[in-house]
């Protein structure tokens, strides 16, 4: 199968082939050439084999992937896809064939293979499904249920709401749709940006896919065929955000060992055998793991993992007690980290990851086509905005959320008690448009009946206020919204500062500075830096208060879940609630605010701006060698609750690991007036001219043009024999 490869000035691949299968194969091959290292890391992640070349630091994830049975689930889902939707299964296989064709050449370009001694492996037909699953398995934040249980155990169930926000492990997004009635051209404009942990190479791949059936530009997930999340077909465009739905459950299990294996107590009171086996994780001598993990693998190159699966799902926490021991019932409010817990997640139950939506999305011509395609979506559960050139619009939730007891959404539930079964799935709600606008920013909206914790309304309210500031908008205007740095969540702390009296001259002067501050988290702002310093000092004082410090030492759950259980991030992200609740367990908040202000006023911060400490902190599977090319990452504007969401962790670090993983504007009037940008570049190869060439544009809020005229692109030779 032959294809044509063109690239624009940013190195973005534009692919053209004779049919959808040839195009999928071309997409896989070009992705392997541009991002071989990234693809192989993702393949190993779903198999739980990354510690074999990344070392002990990767062991917690590998153990989770094995216990959660990610690769086996992907294999199951592909088998179901072959049976129910053979056309899509064949299309996925074509993509895999392309990846396998391109990996060897791609690996020769990527220095990471030589550094680790890793040889490129072979992708299987189900590997793209595994990449999708591995990317999104923690997306719904089921570990937050462990945190809520800890809060309930120490502070009572009424305290859970104090920390109800989009927590430290979640991913979010902004998205908005301006209908033709509110645009200069009379056609809709869709814009936004997904907020994820920033990785290098990036989690989104700018790409164009063209064949006689369709011609689509958008942001693909490397390792997955098609363009799922953000795309423009020429006549219809769509975008998504995280709906913040809850669709995964943790069950406390009662397990016992018998001479024949392991048994689990089911809700009908019967002990039943459950499948179990042992897997071995190979661990290289890589550096960077925690002390606990280092001790575990000291002087050994292998770690054994017991894999157990009950009728609820795979056991991802704890293990059965020794043989001859009957497990005692675990109280509903207990938090025994040795008590086994299983994870129930939809594709493990249904055998469907929603890949049946991908080809219909590429073929979509109108909003109705997009709507029907998203009926086949599974996970993650998203809010969708779409518009077409005939004036059609769409605002809906897409994905599968099981119907079950309300308690399942909040905390781990007892597997041995009736009433916690899944009994169907929710109908996905639709949203509307208000004055020609729809805004989605992970706030409570159409998905409210399906979730437990949502983002504060600040980003959504700010976007709507900005859009309301003028009667008509153009695609070219949208970066004004992308880059807005107003921090509405600063109000409670500033109110506390305003109420202080009797301050010494230096703290009083700092207080007056902050009260005059425009509340914009600009990188060049000294006032923003001072505010962040006071905020961080206050968070550290709050977590030291005995009433909250009881949450500082969570049970020894697997390391992969620790970010959801860490107290400092929880307090930092919930600070607004903690400062406004009428009483916070008798904590003298004015005194703590005063102390935080005085601490900051006494610190030497002359000339310090927000961008000096609020710097990009991307994740790399393999950090640059100490003796090789290394980059001083740039300072950033924005903060967690800004529209320009560059998340710091108050009280812990000003560094930003989560930010816009891409920005896009889809213009329905003229697709060529659309724009996009990613944090680094189109190439995943260090040293390539397009490895980091979009970073300056991303930092300033600019967008690269979406080029649609083939005559303006540069054709690249393709060796169709290798």
C-alpha positions in Angstrom: 0.0 0.0 0.0 1.5 3.3 -1.0 0.9 6.8 0.4 2.1 10.3 0.0 3.7 12.2 3.0 3.8 15.9 3.1 4.9 18.2 5.9 4.2 21.8 6.7 6.8 24.3 8.0 6.5 22.9 11.5 7.1 19.3 10.4 3.5 18.3 10.9 2.7 15.2 8.8 0.0 15.4 6.2 -0.9 12.0 4.8 -2.7 11.0 1.6 -3.6 7.5 0.6 -6.0 5.6 -1.7 -8.3 4.3 1.0 -8.8 4.2 4.8 -6.8 1.1 5.3 -3.7 2.4 3.4 -4.1 5.7 5.3 -4.1 3.9 8.7 -1.0 2.0 7.8 0.6 5.2 6.7 -0.4 6.9 10.0 1.2 4.1 12.0 4.4 4.1 10.0 4.9 7.8 10.1 4.2 7.9 13.8 6.8 5.2 14.4 9.3 7.2 12.3 8.6 10.4 14.3 8.0 9.0 17.7 9.5 5.5 18.0 10.7 5.9 21.6 7.4 7.3 22.8 5.5 4.4 21.1 7.7 1.8 22.6 7.5 3.3 26.1 3.7 3.2 25.7 3.7 -0.4 24.5 5.8 -1.5 27.5 3.7 0.5 29.9 0.5 -1.4 29.0 2.4 -4.7 29.3 4.0 -3.7 32.7 7.5 -4.1 31.4 9.0 -0.6 31.6 11.2 -1.4 34.7 13.2 -3.7 32.5 14.8 -0.7 30.8 13.8 2.3 33.0 14.7 0.8 36.3 13.1 0.8 39.7 11.4 4.1 39.2 9.0 2.4 36.8 8.2 -0.5 39.0 5.1 0.9 40.8 3.4 1.4 37.4 4.5 -2.0 36.1 3.1 -3.7 39.2 -0.2 -1.8 38.8 -0.4 -2.6 35.0 0.1 -6.3 35.7 -2.4 -6.5 38.6 -5.0 -4.4 36.8 -4.6 -6.7 33.7 -4.3 -3.9 31.2 -2.7 -5.9 28.4 -5.2 -8.7 28.8 -8.1 -6.3 28.8 -6.8 -4.7 25.6 -6.5 -8.2 24.1 -10.1 -9.0 25.1 -11.4 -5.8 23.7 -9.7 -6.4 20.4 -11.3 -9.9 20.2 -14.7 -8.4 20.8 -14.0 -5.7 18.2 -13.1 -8.4 15.6 -16.4 -10.1 16.3 -18.7 -7.1 16.4 -16.9 -4.6 14.1 -14.5 -6.4 11.8 -14.1 -3.3 9.6 -12.6 -1.3 12.6 -10.6 -4.3 13.7 -9.0 -4.5 10.3 -8.3 -0.8 10.3 -6.6 -1.0 13.6 -4.5 -3.9 12.4 -3.5 -1.8 9.4 -2.2 0.9 11.7 -0.3 -1.7 13.7 1.3 -3.0 10.5 2.4 0.5 9.7 4.0 0.9 13.2 5.9 -2.4 12.8 7.1 -1.3 9.4 8.4 2.0 10.7 9.8 1.1 14.2 13.2 -0.1 13.2 14.0 3.1 11.2 12.4 5.3 13.9 14.5 3.6 16.6 17.7 4.3 14.6 16.8 8.0 14.8 16.0 8.0 18.6 19.1 8.1 20.9 17.1 6.7 23.8 17.2 3.2 22.4 21.0 3.1 22.5 21.1 4.7 26.0 18.9 2.0 27.5 19.9 -0.9 25.3 16.3 -1.4 24.3 15.5 -3.0 20.9 12.1 -2.1 19.3 9.6 -4.9 19.8 6.6 -6.0 17.8 3.2 -4.4 18.1 0.2 -6.7 18.3 -3.3 -5.9 16.9 -4.5 -5.0 20.4 -1.6 -2.7 21.3 -3.4 0.5 20.3 -6.3 -0.4 22.5 -3.7 -1.0 25.3 -2.1 2.4 24.7 -5.6 4.0 25.0 -6.4 2.1 28.1 -3.0 2.8 29.7 -3.3 6.5 29.0 -6.8 6.8 30.5 -7.0 4.1 33.3 -6.3 6.7 36.0 -8.3 9.5 34.2 -11.4 9.1 36.3 -9.4 9.3 39.5 -10.7 6.2 41.3 -7.8 6.5 43.8 -9.6 9.6 45.2 -11.9 7.1 46.8 -9.0 6.0 49.1 -8.5 9.7 50.0 -12.2 10.2 50.8 -12.1 7.1 53.0 -9.2 8.5 54.9 -11.0 11.9 55.4 -14.1 10.1 56.6 -12.1 7.9 59.0 -10.3 10.8 60.6 -12.7 13.8 60.2 -16.1 12.3 59.4 -18.1 12.1 56.2 -19.1 15.8 56.3 -15.4 16.7 55.8 -15.2 15.1 52.4 -16.8 18.1 50.7 -14.0 20.4 52.1 -11.6 18.8 49.7 -14.0 18.3 46.8 -12.1 19.7 43.8 -10.3 18.4 40.7 -7.6 16.7 42.6 -3.8 16.4 42.0 -4.1 13.3 39.8 -6.9 14.4 37.4 -6.7 15.8 33.9 -8.9 18.6 32.7 -9.6 20.9 29.8 -11.1 24.1 28.6 -13.4 24.2 25.6 -15.9 26.6 24.2 -18.2 26.9 21.2 -19.3 30.2 19.7 -22.3 29.7 17.3 -22.6 31.5 14.0 -24.9 34.0 15.6 -21.9 35.2 17.7 -19.1 35.0 15.1 -18.0 37.6 12.6 -18.2 35.1 9.7 -21.6 33.7 10.6 -20.1 30.2 11.1 -19.3 28.6 14.4 -15.8 28.6 16.1 -14.7 25.9 18.5 -11.6 26.5 20.7 -9.9 25.1 23.8 -7.0 23.3 25.3 -6.7 19.9 27.1 -4.8 20.1 30.5 -2.7 17.1 31.1 0.7 16.3 32.6 3.1 17.7 30.1 5.2 15.0 28.5 8.1 15.1 26.1 7.3 14.0 23.4 3.9 15.4 23.8 0.7 13.4 24.3 -0.9 14.9 21.2 0.2 14.5 17.6 -0.8 17.2 15.1 -1.7 15.3 11.9 -3.8 15.3 8.7 -5.4 12.2 7.3 -6.8 12.3 3.7 -8.2 9.7 1.4 -11.2 9.7 -1.0 -13.6 9.1 1.9 -12.4 12.0 4.2 -9.8 14.7 4.8 -9.4 15.4 8.5 -6.9 17.5 10.5 -6.6 17.2 14.3 -4.8 16.1 17.3 -4.2 12.3 17.5 -3.0 10.2 20.4 0.3 8.6 19.4 -0.1 4.9 19.2 -3.9 5.1 18.4 -5.3 5.3 14.8 -7.5 8.1 13.7 -8.2 11.4 15.4 -10.5 11.0 18.4 -10.5 14.1 20.6 -10.1 17.2 18.5 -10.6 17.3 14.8 -11.9 19.3 11.8 -13.2 17.4 8.7 -13.8 20.5 6.7 -17.6 20.5 7.2 -17.8 19.5 10.9 -15.5 19.9 13.9 -15.5 18.7 17.4 -13.6 18.9 20.7 -13.9 17.3 24.1 -13.2 17.9 27.8 -13.1 15.5 30.8 -16.7 15.2 32.0 -15.4 14.4 35.6 -17.7 11.4 35.6 -17.2 8.5 38.1 -17.3 5.1 36.3 -14.7 2.9 38.1 -15.3 1.3 41.5 -13.1 -0.1 44.3 -14.4 -3.1 46.2 -13.0 -4.3 49.5 -12.6 -8.0 49.1 -12.6 -10.9 51.6 -10.1 -13.4 50.3 -8.7 -16.6 51.7 -6.1 -19.1 50.6 -7.0 -22.8 50.3 -5.0 -25.8 49.3 -6.4 -25.3 45.8 -5.7 -21.5 45.5 -7.6 -18.4 46.5 -11.3 -17.9 47.2 -13.4 -14.7 47.5 -16.6 -14.1 49.5 -19.4 -13.1 47.1 -22.5 -11.0 48.0 -24.6 -14.2 48.3 -22.4 -15.4 51.2 -20.6 -18.1 49.1 -16.9 -18.5 49.0 -15.9 -19.1 45.4 -12.5 -19.9 43.7 -11.0 -17.0 41.8 -8.3 -17.2 39.1 -4.8 -16.3 40.3 -1.3 -16.6 38.8 2.1 -15.1 39.4 4.0 -12.9 37.0 7.6 -11.8 37.1 8.7 -8.2 36.4 12.3 -7.7 35.2 14.0 -4.7 36.7 17.1 -3.1 35.4 19.6 -1.1 37.4 18.1 2.3 36.5 18.2 5.0 39.1 15.5 7.2 40.6 13.1 4.9 42.4 11.9 5.6 45.9 13.7 4.2 48.9 10.9 1.7 49.5 11.1 0.3 45.9 14.9 0.3 45.9 14.9 -1.8 49.1 12.4 -4.2 47.6 14.5 -4.9 44.5 17.9 -4.6 46.2 20.3 -7.3 44.9 17.6 -8.8 42.7 16.7 -8.3 39.1 13.2 -9.7 39.3 10.0 -8.9 41.3 7.1 -11.4 41.5 3.5 -10.1 41.4 0.5 -12.2 42.3 -2.4 -11.5 39.9 -5.8 -12.2 41.3 -9.2 -11.4 39.8 -12.5 -11.7 41.6 -16.0 -11.4 40.1 -15.7 -7.7 40.7 -12.4 -7.2 38.9 -8.6 -7.5 39.3 -7.2 -7.0 42.8 -5.0 -3.9 42.7 -4.4 -3.4 46.4 -3.4 -5.9 49.1 -3.3 -9.7 49.0 -5.0 -12.6 50.8 -3.8 -13.5 54.3 -1.6 -16.5 54.8 -3.2 -20.0 54.4 -5.2 -21.1 57.4 -6.2 -17.5 58.3 -9.8 -16.5 57.8 -10.1 -12.8 57.0 -12.2 -10.8 59.5 -14.8 -8.5 58.1 -13.4 -5.0 57.4 -15.5 -2.2 58.9 -17.0 0.0 56.2 -15.1 3.0 57.6 -11.8 1.2 58.0 -8.7 1.8 55.9 -6.6 -1.3 56.3 -4.0 -1.1 53.5 -3.4 -4.8 53.7 -7.1 -5.5 53.0 -7.4 -6.5 49.4 -9.3 -4.2 47.0 -10.4 -5.0 43.5 -11.0 -2.5 40.7 -14.0 -2.7 38.4 -13.7 -0.7 35.2 -16.0 -0.8 32.2 -13.8 -2.3 29.4 -12.9 -5.2 31.7 -16.6 -5.9 32.1 -17.9 -5.1 28.6 -14.9 -5.9 26.4 -15.5 -2.5 24.6 -13.1 0.5 24.6 -15.2 2.5 22.2 -13.0 2.1 19.2 -16.1 1.6 17.1 -16.5 5.4 17.2 -13.1 6.2 15.5 -13.9 5.5 11.9 -17.4 7.1 12.0 -15.8 10.2 13.4 -13.3 10.5 10.5 -16.2 10.0 8.1 -18.5 12.6 9.8 -19.9 15.3 7.6 -22.5 16.9 9.9 -23.1 17.2 13.6 -25.6 14.3 13.4 -22.8 12.1 12.3 -20.6 13.1 15.2 -23.5 12.6 17.6 -24.1 9.0 16.3 -20.4 8.3 16.4 -20.1 9.4 20.0 -23.0 7.1 20.9 -20.4 4.3 20.4 -17.8 6.1 22.7 -16.9 4.2 25.9 -14.1 5.9 27.9 -12.9 8.3 29.1 -16.3 9.9 29.6 -16.2 13.3 28.0 -18.2 16.4 27.3 -18.4 17.0 23.5 -18.8 20.2 21.6 -19.4 20.1 17.8 -20.5 22.3 15.0 -21.0 22.0 11.2 -21.1 24.4 8.3 -24.9 24.1 8.0 -25.4 25.7 11.4 -25.7 22.5 13.4 -24.3 22.3 16.9 -23.9 19.7 19.6 -23.2 19.8 23.3 -23.4 16.3 25.0 -21.8 13.8 27.3 -20.3 10.7 25.7 -19.2 7.5 27.4 -20.4 4.8 29.6 -21.2 5.3 33.3 -22.6 2.3 35.2 -25.7 2.5 37.3 -24.9 1.4 40.9 -25.4 2.5 44.5 -24.4 6.1 45.4 -21.9 4.8 47.9 -19.8 3.2 45.1 -19.0 6.7 43.8 -17.6 7.9 47.1 -15.5 5.3 48.7 -14.5 1.6 48.5 -17.5 -0.6 49.1 -17.6 -4.1 50.6 -17.7 -6.8 47.9 -19.4 -9.3 50.2 -22.5 -7.2 50.8 -25.4 -7.1 48.3 -26.4 -3.7 46.8 -23.1 -2.7 45.1 -23.5 -4.4 41.8 -23.6 -2.7 38.4 -27.2 -2.8 37.1 -27.0 -1.1 33.7 -25.6 2.2 32.4 -26.7 5.8 32.5 -28.1 7.6 29.5 -25.7 10.3 28.6 -27.0 13.8 29.1 -27.1 16.6 26.6 -26.3 20.3 27.3 -27.6 23.4 25.7 -26.4 26.8 24.5 -26.8 30.1 26.3 -26.8 33.3 24.1 -25.0 31.4 21.4 -22.3 30.0 23.7 -21.3 26.8 25.3 -18.4 26.5 27.8 -16.9 23.3 29.2 -14.2 23.5 31.8 -14.7 20.4 34.0 -17.3 22.3 36.1 -20.7 20.9 37.0 -22.7 21.0 33.8 -24.5 18.3 31.9 -22.4 15.6 33.4 -23.2 16.6 37.0 -25.5 13.6 37.6 -22.6 11.3 36.7 -19.8 12.5 38.9 -18.7 13.2 42.5 -16.0 15.9 42.3 -15.8 18.7 39.7 -13.5 21.6 39.0 -14.4 24.9 40.7 -16.4 27.1 38.3 -13.7 29.8 38.0 -12.4 28.8 34.5 -15.8 28.3 33.1 -17.1 31.6 34.6 -14.1 33.5 33.3 -14.4 32.1 29.8 -18.0 32.9 29.6 -17.4 36.4 30.9 -14.7 37.0 28.4 -16.9 35.7 25.6 -19.7 38.0 26.7 -17.4 41.0 26.4 -18.0 41.4 22.7 -20.9 40.7 20.4 -18.9 38.9 17.7 -15.8 36.7 17.7 -13.3 35.6 15.1 -11.1 32.5 15.2 -8.1 34.8 15.4 -9.4 36.3 18.6 -9.4 33.1 20.6 -5.8 33.2 22.0 -7.0 36.2 24.1 -9.1 33.6 26.0 -6.5 30.8 25.9 -4.0 33.1 27.7 -6.1 34.8 30.3 -4.3 34.7 33.7 -7.0 36.1 36.1 -7.1 34.0 39.3 -10.6 34.3 40.8 -9.7 31.7 43.5 -7.3 34.2 45.1 -10.3 36.1 46.6 -10.7 34.2 49.9 -7.0 34.6 50.9 -7.0 38.3 49.9 -10.2 38.8 52.0 -8.4 37.3 55.0 -5.4 39.6 54.4 -7.7 42.6 54.2 -9.2 41.8 57.6 -5.8 41.7 59.4 -4.9 44.6 61.7 -1.9 45.6 63.8 0.6 44.5 61.3 4.3 45.6 61.4 5.3 48.0 58.7 7.0 45.5 56.3 4.1 42.9 56.4 1.6 45.8 56.2 3.3 47.1 53.0 3.2 43.6 51.5 -0.4 43.2 52.4 -1.2 46.6 50.6 0.7 45.4 47.6 -1.4 42.3 47.3 -4.7 44.1 47.9 -3.8 46.4 44.9 -2.7 43.4 42.8 -4.7 42.8 39.6 -5.0 39.1 40.4 -3.3 38.1 37.2 -0.7 35.3 37.4 1.6 36.8 34.8 5.1 35.3 34.5 6.7 38.8 34.9 4.6 39.8 37.9 6.3 40.3 41.3 2.9 40.6 43.0 1.8 37.2 41.6 5.1 35.7 43.0 4.4 37.3 46.4 0.8 36.0 46.4 2.0 32.5 45.6 4.6 32.7 48.4 2.0 33.7 51.0 -0.4 31.0 49.7 2.3 28.4 50.0 3.3 29.4 53.5 -0.3 29.3 54.5 -0.8 25.8 53.1 2.2 24.5 55.0 0.9 26.0 58.2 -2.6 24.5 57.6 -1.2 20.9 57.1 0.8 21.2 60.3 -2.4 21.9 62.3 -3.3 18.8 64.4 -6.8 18.7 63.1 -5.6 18.2 59.5 -2.2 16.6 60.2 -3.9 13.3 61.0 -4.2 13.0 57.2 -0.5 13.4 56.6 0.4 9.8 57.1 -1.9 7.7 54.9 -1.9 3.9 54.9 0.8 2.2 52.9 -1.2 1.7 49.7 0.7 1.0 46.5 3.0 3.8 45.5 1.1 4.5 42.3 -1.8 5.9 44.4 0.2 8.2 46.6 -0.5 11.4 44.6 -4.2 11.1 45.5 -3.4 10.7 49.2 -0.8 13.4 49.7 -2.1 16.1 52.2 -0.2 19.1 51.0 -1.6 19.0 47.4 -5.1 18.3 48.8 -5.0 21.4 51.1 -3.3 23.5 48.4 -6.0 22.8 45.8 -8.8 23.1 48.3 -7.6 26.2 50.0 -10.5 28.3 48.8 -13.0 25.9 50.6 -10.8 25.7 53.7 -10.7 29.5 54.1 -14.4 30.1 53.5 -16.1 27.3 55.6 -17.6 28.9 58.7 -15.5 26.8 61.1 -12.5 24.6 60.3 -12.1 22.4 63.4 -11.3 25.4 65.6 -8.2 26.3 63.5 -7.3 30.0 63.9 -7.1 30.8 60.2 -6.5 34.6 60.7 -3.5 33.8 62.8 -2.1 31.4 60.2 -2.7 34.0 57.5 -0.9 36.6 59.5 2.1 34.2 60.1 2.2 33.3 56.4 2.3 37.0 55.5 5.0 37.8 58.0 7.1 34.8 56.8 6.9 36.0 53.2 7.6 39.6 54.1 10.7 38.6 55.9 12.0 36.5 53.0 14.5 38.0 50.5 12.3 38.2 47.4 13.6 41.4 45.8 13.0 41.2 42.0 11.5 37.7 42.1 8.7 37.2 39.6 6.2 34.4 39.2 8.0 33.0 36.2 11.2 32.7 38.2 9.8 29.8 40.2 6.7 28.8 38.2 8.5 26.8 35.5 7.5 24.1 33.2 8.4 20.6 34.5 7.7 18.1 31.8 7.8 14.3 32.4 10.3 12.3 30.3 10.5 8.5 30.5 14.3 9.0 30.2 15.7 12.3 31.4 18.4 13.9 29.2 21.9 12.7 30.0 23.8 14.9 32.4 26.5 15.3 29.8 24.3 15.8 26.9 21.7 18.4 25.7 19.6 19.7 28.6 17.2 22.6 28.6 16.4 25.1 31.3 12.6 25.0 31.1 10.8 28.3 30.7 8.9 30.3 33.3 5.1 30.3 32.8 2.2 32.6 33.3 -1.1 31.1 34.7 -2.0 28.9 37.5 -4.3 26.0 38.3 -7.6 27.9 38.4 -6.7 30.4 35.6 -8.0 29.9 32.1 -4.3 29.6 31.2 -4.2 26.6 33.5 -0.5 25.8 34.4 -0.9 23.9 37.7 1.5 24.5 40.5 1.1 22.6 43.9 0.8 25.3 46.5 2.8 24.5 49.6 4.9 22.0 47.8 6.3 23.5 44.5 5.7 26.3 42.1 6.8 24.1 39.2 4.1 23.2 36.7 3.9 19.6 35.6 0.3 20.0 34.2 -0.7 22.6 31.6 -2.1 22.9 28.1 -1.1 19.7 26.2 -2.3 21.4 23.0 -4.3 24.4 22.0 -6.6 24.6 19.0 -9.1 26.8 17.3 -11.5 25.2 14.7 -13.0 27.7 12.3 -16.1 26.4 10.5 -16.0 29.3 8.0 -12.6 28.5 6.6 -10.7 25.5 7.9 -7.4 27.1 6.8 -8.1 29.9 9.3 -7.9 27.4 12.1 -4.9 27.1 14.3 -3.1 24.7 16.7 0.0 24.4 18.8 1.6 21.8 21.1 4.2 22.5 23.9 7.2 21.1 22.1 7.0 20.0 18.5 5.9 17.5 15.9 9.0 15.3 16.3 9.8 13.1 19.2 13.5 12.9 18.2 15.9 15.0 20.3 17.9 17.3 18.0 15.4 17.2 15.2 14.5 20.7 14.0 10.9 20.1 14.9 11.6 18.6 18.4 10.9 21.8 20.3 10.3 24.4 17.7 6.7 25.2 18.8 7.7 25.9 22.4 8.1 29.7 21.8 4.7 29.9 20.1 3.1 27.9 22.9 4.6 30.1 25.6 3.2 33.3 24.1 -0.2 31.9 23.3 0.3 31.8 19.6 -1.1 29.3 17.2 0.5 27.7 14.1 -1.7 27.8 11.0 -3.6 24.7 9.9 -2.3 24.4 6.3 -4.9 22.7 4.0 -3.5 23.6 0.6 -1.3 20.6 -0.6 0.6 23.0 -2.8 1.9 24.9 0.3 3.3 21.7 1.8 6.6 20.0 1.2 6.5 16.4 -0.1 8.8 13.9 1.6 10.2 10.9 -0.1 8.8 7.6 1.3 10.5 4.3 0.9 7.6 2.0 0.3 9.8 -1.1 0.3 11.0 -0.7 3.9 
